[in-house]
Amino acid sequence: MPENLVPQWVDTAAGVCEAAELCARSSRLALDTEADSMHSYFHKVCLIQVTADGQNVVIDPLALVPGDLDPLWKVVGDPVVPVLMHGADYDLRVLDRDYGAAVRGLQDTQIMARLLGEERTGLAFLLERETGHQLDKRFQRADWGRRPLSAEQIAYAAADTAYLELLADHLRGRLEALGRWAWALEEFRKLEEVRHVPAEPDPLAFERIKGARALRGEARDRLFALHGWRDQQAQRLDVPPFKVLGNRQLLALAEEPPGDMERLRKVEGVGRRAVGRWGRKILELVRSPKPAPARVTTPRAPALEPDARRRLKRLLAARDARAQDLGIEPGLLCPRGCAEQVAAREPRCSNSAELAAAGFEGWRLEVLGEDFLSALDLDSGD
């Protein structure tokens, strides 16, 4: 149980060097991070958990300067020492963004589970089912940016790596028995290339609020104005936007704008604190909103030609049948977009090299290539 863990707490550059040396000496290490995305606008890495040779270390990056962590990133970036992670996509992006760190020798237990056809791939479920270890989820929504953390919180964080080696061994054994370990290695190498890509400013972001696209005229202008103001406040306070005002409240204010403070107080969910702090500004915004940008009609991708649509139907049927035989998700075996590329190729693919040139390659080509060629050959006989 997590509460029985007593991880080492590291908040000095010297401690990071010792942890890095431990990792470099080990045959493999487990790595995870905790961020404060639920509690801040500019979310950041707040904890780095490492397990190596049975020792659990929790590093406090908030007490360090980025360069202090370089010894750890040097080890993590060396494929000689495999790095176990679970659902690493987000972690890889923030490590790249905040530290320019890359992981090599990655082995992701969530990918392993998906390749085994597991429907539930959360760490807690897999650990309990595969190893008998139960994770305490009391601190699932904790603010990891706050200090000090309790001993229970630190143990909770350490548990995410403490049992990862045992889980990886169980899942790898099952994959090897099915002849799928090579599939996993291919997926790991692809995941290693994930990098942080800054989001482009989107003036139409307000339309992602549920119900926004039904608004017209000044109601739409009001939502645009309120949404932009809320984002500015959230940035200034470094809190998630919902902690300023929720989406439901923004929509209600846009649809039926209050004319005075009394009516504003009656809007469900706005609350006295928000009224006292921002009431005048909210009334000003809904009274005289700036025009919202016009909607941009995104051109649809060109429709497949009739012959290509017929090929796609057969390809997807072949994919679904093979996925059912393998017990994995059809979209994991072959994403629809990849099947569309194969279907659209002219002249049609007639061998494995041409399937690869259309974007269908690796273990997927090995497993499904003959089925695809057979489906395409059937098409040619019509």
Secondary structure, DSSP 8 states (H G I E B T S, - for coil): -GGG---EEE-SHHHHHHHHHHHHHSS-EEEEEEE-TTT-SS--EEEEEEEETTEEEEE-GGGS-GGGGHHHHHHHT-TTS-EEESSTHHHHHHHHHHH-----SEEEHHHHHHHTT-S---HHHHHHHHH------TTTT--TTSSS--HHHHHHHHHHHHTHHHHHHHHHHHHHHTT-HHHHHHHHHHHHT---------TTGGGGSTTGGG--HHHHHHHHHHHHHHHHHHHHHTS-GGGT--HHHHHHHHHS--SSHHHHHTSTTTHHHHHHHHHHHHHHHHHS-----------------HHHHHHHHHHHHHHHHHHHHHTS-HHHHS-HHHHHHHHH-SS---SHHHHHHTT--HHHHHHHHHHHHHHHHHHHT-
